[in-house]
């Protein structure tokens, strides 16, 4: 590790997942903020030149700002550690756990968090058992409305809200176009919030919750193209609920063994129940993303916050 006042950081952005474009935008934003805070930053794609580049550069820290497969499933993080380099963020093993929504929900439930009841269905089993029979059993067991989503992945790709049974087959087909396994869960109804967690060296701290309001689905287009969604940062929650959602996000972060940075997606029911949906080890960092909004709502300068995360990671 260098002792210079300007640590050398490589941002990994891009990759080959469905979320490549978002990752590139996130990487550029993080790099710009860090440069403004006096950090020596370069951005590198995940391609055949990555290993030689990292071997030659030997940066003080590698920050994966990668969304989707390889970036969040632990594999690229494994390679970085194989090269003897430091990572900012969650290591490969915990990333693999968080990347799998069914496993993450199971870990969260064991930690005492409340998460909607669900089933997981590989596409092969779904076909072998007969789609109609399986779908009838799902509706009978879980009821309606339901949410169908890929068991792995982000940015709401392949996610559909099902309010009528006849919508379920199409939702499954859409889901299987992004993943070979579907997670089908009972829809939690209420206020949708996202709570980001950062750890700059004194333990994980929840940033202000961001409330998400949209008339249509909170899908890929809505997330990354301004105008379709209204955000409230901080969320319009009571003081007690604000504390509750922050506590759930920190508890999920700790239960899953996450490091430095995460974002937890929650629903706050009308009765005050806080429903854990999923967690993200590489939150979006674009101009419309939730973590930057939360950080600014907390009064943080993004460059200073990101530099604090870098420095905390370098201290170990």
Secondary structure, 3 states (H helix, E strand, C coil): CCCCCCCEEEEECCCCCCCHHHHHHHHHHHHHHHHHCCCEEEEECCCCCHHHHHHHHCCCEEEECCCCCCCCCCHHHHHHHHCCCCEECCCHHHHHHHHCHHHHHHHHHHCCCEECCEEEEEHHHHHHHCHHHHHHHHHHHHCCCEEEEECCCCCCCCCEEECCHHHHHHHHHHHHCCCCEEEEEECCCCEEEEEEEECCCCCCEECCCEEEECCCCCCHHHHHCCCCCEEEECCCCCHHHHHHHHHHHHHHHHHCCCCCEEEEEEEECCCCCEEEEEEECCCCCCCCCHHHHHHHHCCCCHHHHHHHHHHHHHHC
